[in-house]
Amino acid sequence: MLNSAARPMLNVLFVNSGILGHGVVAKLLEDAAARLPDMTATHVNLSHDLTVRDRVVRRLLCARLAPAAGWAANVDLARWRRQMHAGLLAARRIAAAEQRQRFDLLHFHTQATAYASLRRMNRVPAIVSIDATERQASDEMTSGLSRATYGANVRHDGLVFRAASAVTATSQWAARDLAATYPDCAAKVRVMPYPARLDGFDPAWLSGRADRAPGEPVRFLFMGGDFPRKGGPLLIRAWRDAGFGGRAVLDLVTDWPLDAESLPDGIHVVRDVKPYTARWFDLWRRADVFVMPTRREAFGMVFQEAAIAGVPAIGTAINAIPELIDDGVTGLLVRPEHGRDLIGAMRACVESADLRLRMGAAARHRMLAIASPDRYAATLHDLIEDLVHTHAPQPV
């Protein structure tokens, strides 16, 4: 826990969308806030405690009227409407919380949760936490028309970043794009990778892997709910082409509908696994290599988890992933959608236990240094104090 002299307690409100991986981030932020001894944290998860009215408004605002993919994707501005819905819901929740107490600072994750709080951010210092800009999100669109539909999001991002007292980006990749897209906001940006969760990851797993019998199959692990986006089909093709079935096994942890009978030898589908459960931790304990050749990923907390587990990772050289995998040191990077690269990386891990163990140990050591929960909490603590005590909110 951080040390501090006696001083008035600061009240900080943390707002999180709670959707998909952001729910995990919400828990990480709760843990970080608990390490701030002179601050009282209130947490709002927008995916929790939804009323009938909330659900009706969500259905109306978020209804999809155009294709989700293809040349006409998002022409109905569905993404902006979803982001605006998150912002409006957050504004209502914040207003309700303010009826009970006054807050010295607001913390939004991600920027969409601040979309409807611009005037409030003029009164109260605010930190906006991001893993990507909406301009970066637009790069995933496959046509000029669909990319252009993100213009509303990009403009709204700018309003939020200008109103914020500070912006924390999980990666240099996101920070660089924000500074390039909104040069007037560059001075506000600080890079703060998510803190890595340490509880449940036993350092003794490293020595356990070293003690395994030489002839034991190498165990690969994949985790991903959105199987196609996470590169699952490419992984299956690469596994089949390489013929790893006799020397290795691959645990596919996903609830995506897969025909287990049609999978190549050595691949096992593992369903209904919840994060941070005993079964989830056991999969990490047993793994020798983590592999996820994702097609799209803003950050990839699962690569942090692999590192803390002492497991080398094979990932795609896109976006922030090269900041999480030090190629050749803590894992191996492959080109996106490149089967031969993927086969080569997996083969290198199959053929060398020394390489696996060396990269796994280096991965844990490096991640403990760059994503320490104590370091994250200390940095957040100093930032909050600086904003509350010395920074005036910026005009909208």
One Martini backbone bead per residue (centre of mass of N, CA, C, O) as a GRO file, in nm:
protein
  396
    1MET     BB    1   0.099   0.033   0.017
    2LEU     BB    2   0.067   0.359   0.020
    3ASN     BB    3   0.214   0.646   0.130
    4SER     BB    4   0.075   0.903   0.358
    5ALA     BB    5  -0.017   1.183   0.467
    6ALA     BB    6  -0.219   1.367   0.633
    7ARG     BB    7  -0.539   1.399   0.464
    8PRO     BB    8  -0.780   1.453   0.272
    9MET     BB    9  -1.013   1.280   0.128
   10LEU     BB   10  -1.060   1.146  -0.186
   11ASN     BB   11  -1.311   1.148  -0.441
   12VAL     BB   12  -1.356   0.872  -0.669
   13LEU     BB   13  -1.489   0.811  -0.998
   14PHE     BB   14  -1.552   0.502  -1.159
   15VAL     BB   15  -1.599   0.442  -1.513
   16ASN     BB   16  -1.746   0.149  -1.677
   17SER     BB   17  -1.876  -0.041  -1.930
   18GLY     BB   18  -1.823  -0.378  -1.897
   19ILE     BB   19  -1.751  -0.480  -2.170
   20LEU     BB   20  -1.605  -0.746  -2.201
   21GLY     BB   21  -1.284  -0.666  -2.116
   22HIS     BB   22  -1.379  -0.425  -1.929
   23GLY     BB   23  -1.455  -0.597  -1.686
   24VAL     BB   24  -1.163  -0.662  -1.609
   25VAL     BB   25  -1.070  -0.370  -1.578
   26ALA     BB   26  -1.255  -0.298  -1.346
   27LYS     BB   27  -1.112  -0.488  -1.145
   28LEU     BB   28  -0.830  -0.364  -1.168
   29LEU     BB   29  -0.922  -0.080  -1.068
   30GLU     BB   30  -1.021  -0.169  -0.796
   31ASP     BB   31  -0.748  -0.272  -0.697
   32ALA     BB   32  -0.596  -0.005  -0.732
   33ALA     BB   33  -0.780   0.174  -0.548
   34ALA     BB   34  -0.718   0.002  -0.285
   35ARG     BB   35  -0.408   0.135  -0.285
   36LEU     BB   36  -0.547   0.417  -0.200
   37PRO     BB   37  -0.540   0.559   0.114
   38ASP     BB   38  -0.647   0.880   0.034
   39MET     BB   39  -0.893   0.726  -0.116
   40THR     BB   40  -1.229   0.722  -0.241
   41ALA     BB   41  -1.400   0.466  -0.412
   42THR     BB   42  -1.623   0.468  -0.693
   43HIS     BB   43  -1.817   0.223  -0.879
   44VAL     BB   44  -1.915   0.208  -1.234
   45ASN     BB   45  -2.107  -0.042  -1.403
   46LEU     BB   46  -2.288  -0.041  -1.701
   47SER     BB   47  -2.364  -0.368  -1.688
   48HIS     BB   48  -2.505  -0.300  -1.424
   49ASP     BB   49  -2.814  -0.249  -1.304
   50LEU     BB   50  -3.040  -0.274  -1.513
   51THR     BB   51  -3.310  -0.131  -1.625
   52VAL     BB   52  -3.579  -0.118  -1.815
   53ARG     BB   53  -3.509   0.153  -1.933
   54ASP     BB   54  -3.221   0.089  -2.016
   55ARG     BB   55  -3.300  -0.141  -2.218
   56VAL     BB   56  -3.478   0.025  -2.404
   57VAL     BB   57  -3.272   0.240  -2.485
   58ARG     BB   58  -3.066   0.045  -2.599
   59ARG     BB   59  -3.242  -0.076  -2.823
   60LEU     BB   60  -3.296   0.194  -2.972
   61LEU     BB   61  -2.996   0.309  -3.005
   62CYS     BB   62  -2.858   0.007  -3.103
   63ALA     BB   63  -2.991  -0.046  -3.355
   64ARG     BB   64  -2.956  -0.228  -3.645
   65LEU     BB   65  -2.966  -0.094  -4.004
   66ALA     BB   66  -2.695  -0.228  -4.092
   67PRO     BB   67  -2.428  -0.369  -4.170
   68ALA     BB   68  -2.140  -0.508  -3.997
   69ALA     BB   69  -2.029  -0.570  -4.289
   70GLY     BB   70  -1.857  -0.428  -4.538
   71TRP     BB   71  -1.904  -0.155  -4.742
   72ALA     BB   72  -2.179  -0.070  -4.549
   73ALA     BB   73  -2.066  -0.042  -4.284
   74ASN     BB   74  -2.209   0.184  -4.054
   75VAL     BB   75  -2.421   0.380  -4.206
   76ASP     BB   76  -2.601   0.398  -3.925
   77LEU     BB   77  -2.411   0.471  -3.683
   78ALA     BB   78  -2.386   0.243  -3.463
   79ARG     BB   79  -2.131   0.308  -3.306
   80TRP     BB   80  -2.206   0.591  -3.209
   81ARG     BB   81  -2.468   0.505  -3.066
   82ARG     BB   82  -2.330   0.318  -2.863
   83GLN     BB   83  -2.146   0.530  -2.740
   84MET     BB   84  -2.370   0.728  -2.658
   85HIS     BB   85  -2.515   0.538  -2.472
   86ALA     BB   86  -2.286   0.512  -2.269
   87GLY     BB   87  -2.276   0.814  -2.201
   88LEU     BB   88  -2.570   0.848  -2.098
   89LEU     BB   89  -2.562   0.634  -1.878
   90ALA     BB   90  -2.328   0.757  -1.724
   91ALA     BB   91  -2.459   1.031  -1.661
   92ARG     BB   92  -2.686   0.913  -1.487
   93ARG     BB   93  -2.506   0.770  -1.278
   94ILE     BB   94  -2.350   1.016  -1.186
   95ALA     BB   95  -2.587   1.187  -1.089
   96ALA     BB   96  -2.671   0.985  -0.870
   97ALA     BB   97  -2.400   0.988  -0.714
   98GLU     BB   98  -2.405   1.306  -0.660
   99GLN     BB   99  -2.641   1.290  -0.449
  100ARG     BB  100  -2.443   1.153  -0.224
  101GLN     BB  101  -2.172   1.291  -0.351
  102ARG     BB  102  -1.862   1.436  -0.385
  103PHE     BB  103  -1.630   1.479  -0.653
  104ASP     BB  104  -1.282   1.522  -0.740
  105LEU     BB  105  -1.289   1.275  -0.955
  106LEU     BB  106  -1.285   1.139  -1.287
  107HIS     BB  107  -1.305   0.798  -1.430
  108PHE     BB  108  -1.269   0.685  -1.767
  109HIS     BB  109  -1.382   0.363  -1.919
  110THR     BB  110  -1.390   0.473  -2.186
  111GLN     BB  111  -1.453   0.747  -2.380
  112ALA     BB  112  -1.761   0.688  -2.419
  113THR     BB  113  -1.842   0.742  -2.112
  114ALA     BB  114  -1.790   1.074  -2.181
  115TYR     BB  115  -1.980   1.190  -2.408
  116ALA     BB  116  -2.208   1.320  -2.179
  117SER     BB  117  -1.962   1.489  -1.984
  118LEU     BB  118  -1.840   1.770  -2.064
  119ARG     BB  119  -1.945   1.972  -1.850
  120ARG     BB  120  -1.852   1.817  -1.604
  121MET     BB  121  -1.542   1.832  -1.692
  122ASN     BB  122  -1.538   2.147  -1.631
  123ARG     BB  123  -1.573   2.100  -1.308
  124VAL     BB  124  -1.425   1.814  -1.315
  125PRO     BB  125  -1.177   1.631  -1.299
  126ALA     BB  126  -1.041   1.415  -1.572
  127ILE     BB  127  -0.997   1.076  -1.665
  128VAL     BB  128  -0.902   0.916  -1.974
  129SER     BB  129  -0.928   0.582  -2.076
  130ILE     BB  130  -0.735   0.399  -2.327
  131ASP     BB  131  -0.680   0.156  -2.612
  132ALA     BB  132  -0.816   0.344  -2.839
  133THR     BB  133  -0.903   0.497  -3.117
  134GLU     BB  134  -1.140   0.564  -3.352
  135ARG     BB  135  -0.945   0.581  -3.584
  136GLN     BB  136  -0.831   0.298  -3.542
  137ALA     BB  137  -1.102   0.149  -3.569
  138SER     BB  138  -1.147   0.231  -3.874
  139ASP     BB  139  -0.925   0.035  -3.997
  140GLU     BB  140  -1.127  -0.223  -3.997
  141MET     BB  141  -1.242  -0.122  -4.237
  142THR     BB  142  -1.311  -0.212  -4.599
  143SER     BB  143  -1.407   0.089  -4.666
  144GLY     BB  144  -1.440   0.417  -4.727
  145LEU     BB  145  -1.727   0.446  -4.625
  146SER     BB  146  -1.700   0.304  -4.348
  147ARG     BB  147  -1.475   0.487  -4.245
  148ALA     BB  148  -1.637   0.758  -4.264
  149THR     BB  149  -1.850   0.683  -4.034
  150TYR     BB  150  -1.627   0.754  -3.799
  151GLY     BB  151  -1.630   1.066  -3.778
  152ALA     BB  152  -1.811   1.106  -3.529
  153ASN     BB  153  -1.619   0.964  -3.332
  154VAL     BB  154  -1.366   1.133  -3.377
  155ARG     BB  155  -1.493   1.401  -3.288
  156HIS     BB  156  -1.584   1.307  -3.005
  157ASP     BB  157  -1.313   1.238  -2.898
  158GLY     BB  158  -1.202   1.526  -2.908
  159LEU     BB  159  -1.392   1.646  -2.697
  160VAL     BB  160  -1.298   1.464  -2.466
  161PHE     BB  161  -0.990   1.523  -2.467
  162ARG     BB  162  -1.025   1.833  -2.420
  163ALA     BB  163  -1.185   1.800  -2.142
  164ALA     BB  164  -0.964   1.660  -2.028
  165SER     BB  165  -0.697   1.646  -1.800
  166ALA     BB  166  -0.644   1.337  -1.881
  167VAL     BB  167  -0.467   1.075  -2.068
  168THR     BB  168  -0.478   0.721  -2.074
  169ALA     BB  169  -0.263   0.483  -2.224
  170THR     BB  170  -0.187   0.144  -2.279
  171SER     BB  171  -0.013   0.259  -2.529
  172GLN     BB  172   0.192   0.382  -2.769
  173TRP     BB  173   0.004   0.338  -3.005
  174ALA     BB  174  -0.232   0.513  -2.894
  175ALA     BB  175  -0.074   0.772  -2.824
  176ARG     BB  176   0.028   0.843  -3.107
  177ASP     BB  177  -0.250   0.877  -3.241
  178LEU     BB  178  -0.360   1.097  -3.063
  179ALA     BB  179  -0.135   1.305  -3.120
  180ALA     BB  180  -0.182   1.310  -3.433
  181THR     BB  181  -0.498   1.377  -3.432
  182TYR     BB  182  -0.452   1.556  -3.142
  183PRO     BB  183  -0.217   1.782  -3.084
  184ASP     BB  184  -0.358   1.950  -2.842
  185CYS     BB  185  -0.342   1.662  -2.653
  186ALA     BB  186  -0.051   1.545  -2.613
  187ALA     BB  187   0.023   1.652  -2.315
  188LYS     BB  188  -0.202   1.456  -2.169
  189VAL     BB  189  -0.042   1.198  -2.229
  190ARG     BB  190  -0.030   0.867  -2.080
  191VAL     BB  191   0.145   0.571  -2.026
  192MET     BB  192  -0.068   0.283  -1.904
  193PRO     BB  193  -0.055  -0.013  -1.845
  194TYR     BB  194  -0.203  -0.259  -1.743
  195PRO     BB  195  -0.245  -0.429  -1.474
  196ALA     BB  196  -0.132  -0.720  -1.342
  197ARG     BB  197  -0.242  -1.015  -1.240
  198LEU     BB  198  -0.113  -1.225  -0.967
  199ASP     BB  199  -0.319  -1.386  -0.854
  200GLY     BB  200  -0.270  -1.746  -0.905
  201PHE     BB  201   0.029  -1.708  -1.006
  202ASP     BB  202   0.277  -1.943  -0.995
  203PRO     BB  203   0.620  -1.945  -0.998
  204ALA     BB  204   0.649  -2.268  -0.988
  205TRP     BB  205   0.568  -2.335  -1.282
  206LEU     BB  206   0.845  -2.313  -1.410
  207SER     BB  207   0.976  -2.564  -1.274
  208GLY     BB  208   0.758  -2.763  -1.366
  209ARG     BB  209   0.831  -2.750  -1.669
  210ALA     BB  210   1.132  -2.840  -1.638
  211ASP     BB  211   1.036  -3.136  -1.512
  212ARG     BB  212   0.945  -3.247  -1.760
  213ALA     BB  213   0.927  -3.477  -1.976
  214PRO     BB  214   1.080  -3.494  -2.281
  215GLY     BB  215   0.827  -3.665  -2.430
  216GLU     BB  216   0.627  -3.460  -2.376
  217PRO     BB  217   0.386  -3.288  -2.489
  218VAL     BB  218   0.330  -2.991  -2.622
  219ARG     BB  219   0.146  -2.718  -2.473
  220PHE     BB  220  -0.107  -2.544  -2.617
  221LEU     BB  221  -0.269  -2.212  -2.592
  222PHE     BB  222  -0.608  -2.094  -2.640
  223MET     BB  223  -0.785  -1.768  -2.612
  224GLY     BB  224  -1.127  -1.707  -2.745
  225GLY     BB  225  -1.436  -1.596  -2.820
  226ASP     BB  226  -1.362  -1.461  -3.100
  227PHE     BB  227  -1.240  -1.675  -3.309
  228PRO     BB  228  -1.185  -1.527  -3.579
  229ARG     BB  229  -1.048  -1.265  -3.464
  230LYS     BB  230  -0.822  -1.446  -3.302
  231GLY     BB  231  -0.725  -1.674  -3.528
  232GLY     BB  232  -0.838  -1.969  -3.526
  233PRO     BB  233  -0.850  -2.075  -3.822
  234LEU     BB  234  -0.547  -2.038  -3.876
  235LEU     BB  235  -0.450  -2.230  -3.654
  236ILE     BB  236  -0.578  -2.488  -3.763
  237ARG     BB  237  -0.438  -2.489  -4.037
  238ALA     BB  238  -0.147  -2.490  -3.930
  239TRP     BB  239  -0.169  -2.752  -3.769
  240ARG     BB  240  -0.239  -2.934  -4.006
  241ASP     BB  241   0.008  -2.868  -4.191
  242ALA     BB  242   0.231  -2.951  -3.964
  243GLY     BB  243   0.166  -3.204  -3.785
  244PHE     BB  244   0.157  -3.189  -3.445
  245GLY     BB  245  -0.009  -3.425  -3.308
  246GLY     BB  246   0.243  -3.611  -3.202
  247ARG     BB  247   0.400  -3.354  -3.025
  248ALA     BB  248   0.122  -3.199  -2.970
  249VAL     BB  249  -0.105  -2.975  -2.803
  250LEU     BB  250  -0.440  -2.808  -2.827
  251ASP     BB  251  -0.607  -2.562  -2.642
  252LEU     BB  252  -0.940  -2.454  -2.701
  253VAL     BB  253  -1.065  -2.161  -2.551
  254THR     BB  254  -1.409  -2.183  -2.633
  255ASP     BB  255  -1.764  -2.104  -2.736
  256TRP     BB  256  -1.739  -2.160  -3.013
  257PRO     BB  257  -1.881  -2.317  -3.285
  258LEU     BB  258  -1.737  -2.637  -3.296
  259ASP     BB  259  -1.620  -2.922  -3.472
  260ALA     BB  260  -1.450  -3.158  -3.309
  261GLU     BB  261  -1.441  -3.393  -3.529
  262SER     BB  262  -1.279  -3.198  -3.755
  263LEU     BB  263  -1.027  -3.190  -3.603
  264PRO     BB  264  -0.720  -3.220  -3.554
  265ASP     BB  265  -0.480  -3.368  -3.416
  266GLY     BB  266  -0.447  -3.239  -3.074
  267ILE     BB  267  -0.728  -3.102  -3.057
  268HIS     BB  268  -0.897  -2.917  -2.792
  269VAL     BB  269  -1.207  -2.837  -2.662
  270VAL     BB  270  -1.274  -2.568  -2.423
  271ARG     BB  271  -1.545  -2.511  -2.214
  272ASP     BB  272  -1.670  -2.309  -1.976
  273VAL     BB  273  -1.450  -2.075  -1.906
  274LYS     BB  274  -1.362  -1.881  -1.637
  275PRO     BB  275  -1.212  -1.629  -1.522
  276TYR     BB  276  -1.027  -1.695  -1.232
  277THR     BB  277  -1.045  -1.990  -1.212
  278ALA     BB  278  -0.928  -2.296  -1.145
  279ARG     BB  279  -0.944  -2.392  -1.442
  280TRP     BB  280  -0.795  -2.155  -1.569
  281PHE     BB  281  -0.528  -2.180  -1.411
  282ASP     BB  282  -0.465  -2.475  -1.502
  283LEU     BB  283  -0.414  -2.408  -1.797
  284TRP     BB  284  -0.165  -2.234  -1.740
  285ARG     BB  285   0.004  -2.444  -1.588
  286ARG     BB  286   0.010  -2.657  -1.838
  287ALA     BB  287   0.137  -2.462  -2.019
  288ASP     BB  288   0.395  -2.378  -2.269
  289VAL     BB  289   0.212  -2.219  -2.489
  290PHE     BB  290   0.097  -1.922  -2.631
  291VAL     BB  291  -0.170  -1.878  -2.889
  292MET     BB  292  -0.260  -1.567  -3.092
  293PRO     BB  293  -0.348  -1.480  -3.430
  294THR     BB  294  -0.465  -1.201  -3.441
  295ARG     BB  295  -0.642  -0.956  -3.635
  296ARG     BB  296  -0.772  -0.799  -3.376
  297GLU     BB  297  -0.605  -0.569  -3.140
  298ALA     BB  298  -0.543  -0.332  -2.912
  299PHE     BB  299  -0.390  -0.512  -2.677
  300GLY     BB  300  -0.395  -0.788  -2.487
  301MET     BB  301  -0.422  -0.920  -2.183
  302VAL     BB  302  -0.347  -1.221  -2.237
  303PHE     BB  303  -0.039  -1.161  -2.264
  304GLN     BB  304  -0.002  -1.087  -1.972
  305GLU     BB  305  -0.097  -1.356  -1.852
  306ALA     BB  306   0.116  -1.530  -1.982
  307ALA     BB  307   0.360  -1.394  -1.851
  308ILE     BB  308   0.279  -1.441  -1.552
  309ALA     BB  309   0.276  -1.762  -1.611
  310GLY     BB  310   0.545  -1.823  -1.784
  311VAL     BB  311   0.445  -1.790  -2.092
  312PRO     BB  312   0.501  -1.806  -2.401
  313ALA     BB  313   0.429  -1.600  -2.693
  314ILE     BB  314   0.212  -1.603  -2.981
  315GLY     BB  315   0.189  -1.320  -3.203
  316THR     BB  316   0.083  -1.037  -3.355
  317ALA     BB  317   0.227  -0.764  -3.549
  318ILE     BB  318   0.008  -0.559  -3.388
  319ASN     BB  319  -0.016  -0.277  -3.252
  320ALA     BB  320   0.043  -0.354  -2.906
  321ILE     BB  321   0.183  -0.637  -2.904
  322PRO     BB  322   0.495  -0.556  -2.924
  323GLU     BB  323   0.476  -0.445  -2.618
  324LEU     BB  324   0.426  -0.750  -2.494
  325ILE     BB  325   0.622  -0.877  -2.717
  326ASP     BB  326   0.951  -0.981  -2.719
  327ASP     BB  327   1.108  -1.068  -2.982
  328GLY     BB  328   1.287  -1.361  -2.883
  329VAL     BB  329   1.242  -1.326  -2.555
  330THR     BB  330   0.908  -1.369  -2.474
  331GLY     BB  331   0.858  -1.437  -2.784
  332LEU     BB  332   0.653  -1.449  -3.090
  333LEU     BB  333   0.626  -1.293  -3.403
  334VAL     BB  334   0.367  -1.249  -3.651
  335ARG     BB  335   0.215  -1.227  -3.931
  336PRO     BB  336  -0.069  -1.151  -4.059
  337GLU     BB  337  -0.211  -1.417  -4.209
  338HIS     BB  338   0.060  -1.617  -4.160
  339GLY     BB  339   0.112  -1.945  -4.170
  340ARG     BB  340   0.424  -1.985  -4.186
  341ASP     BB  341   0.496  -1.822  -3.940
  342LEU     BB  342   0.331  -1.989  -3.739
  343ILE     BB  343   0.468  -2.259  -3.785
  344GLY     BB  344   0.755  -2.166  -3.714
  345ALA     BB  345   0.697  -2.082  -3.422
  346MET     BB  346   0.585  -2.351  -3.320
  347ARG     BB  347   0.826  -2.528  -3.398
  348ALA     BB  348   1.035  -2.391  -3.218
  349CYS     BB  349   0.883  -2.475  -2.953
  350VAL     BB  350   0.879  -2.782  -2.994
  351GLU     BB  351   1.208  -2.819  -3.034
  352SER     BB  352   1.251  -2.612  -2.765
  353ALA     BB  353   1.270  -2.605  -2.430
  354ASP     BB  354   1.471  -2.378  -2.378
  355LEU     BB  355   1.315  -2.157  -2.523
  356ARG     BB  356   1.057  -2.169  -2.357
  357LEU     BB  357   1.182  -2.120  -2.074
  358ARG     BB  358   1.330  -1.857  -2.133
  359MET     BB  359   1.084  -1.689  -2.231
  360GLY     BB  360   0.901  -1.731  -1.984
  361ALA     BB  361   1.086  -1.598  -1.772
  362ALA     BB  362   1.114  -1.325  -1.921
  363ALA     BB  363   0.815  -1.252  -1.926
  364ARG     BB  364   0.767  -1.230  -1.623
  365HIS     BB  365   0.986  -1.025  -1.554
  366ARG     BB  366   0.885  -0.798  -1.744
  367MET     BB  367   0.586  -0.773  -1.643
  368LEU     BB  368   0.654  -0.701  -1.348
  369ALA     BB  369   0.784  -0.426  -1.436
  370ILE     BB  370   0.545  -0.292  -1.636
  371ALA     BB  371   0.272  -0.434  -1.456
  372SER     BB  372   0.264  -0.337  -1.177
  373PRO     BB  373   0.034  -0.270  -0.941
  374ASP     BB  374   0.200  -0.070  -0.771
  375ARG     BB  375   0.290   0.112  -1.001
  376TYR     BB  376   0.013   0.189  -1.103
  377ALA     BB  377  -0.097   0.310  -0.838
  378ALA     BB  378   0.120   0.528  -0.805
  379THR     BB  379   0.066   0.676  -1.072
  380LEU     BB  380  -0.233   0.733  -1.023
  381HIS     BB  381  -0.203   0.888  -0.761
  382ASP     BB  382  -0.027   1.122  -0.873
  383LEU     BB  383  -0.226   1.214  -1.089
  384ILE     BB  384  -0.467   1.283  -0.914
  385GLU     BB  385  -0.328   1.489  -0.733
  386ASP     BB  386  -0.242   1.682  -0.955
  387LEU     BB  387  -0.527   1.747  -1.067
  388VAL     BB  388  -0.669   1.839  -0.804
  389HIS     BB  389  -0.434   2.056  -0.699
  390THR     BB  390  -0.321   2.195  -1.004
  391HIS     BB  391  -0.564   2.143  -1.203
  392ALA     BB  392  -0.760   2.284  -1.429
  393PRO     BB  393  -1.023   2.267  -1.597
  394GLN     BB  394  -1.123   2.247  -1.918
  395PRO     BB  395  -1.263   2.396  -2.167
  396VAL     BB  396  -1.524   2.331  -2.409
   0.00000   0.00000   0.00000
